[in-house]
Amino acid sequence: MRLSELSGKEIVDVKRAERLGILGQTDLEIDEQTGQITALIIPSLKWFGLRKQGEEIKVPWHHISKIGSDMIILDIAEEQIEKL
């Protein structure tokens, strides 16, 4: 799957039933040797996504449960979410 196919999809945490963001407003952590995405880094936004709140969430790629046509579903426990 190409990065352009992922862009614009909503990121949803199935355990917390919460929308975390949209891919394109997030950063990606990429392995320099293989070129594979290793994690999503999702900023905490407020005021309709116009201002960063300061805290970011790092979600490892292996916690992505499903990539659909409109959204990316994460299946990750609260204690496994790394806050930056």
Helices and strands as residue ranges (DSSP letters): H 3-6, E 10-13, E 18-22, E 27-30, E 37-46, E 51-60, G 61-63, E 64-67, E 71-74, G 78-80, E 82-83
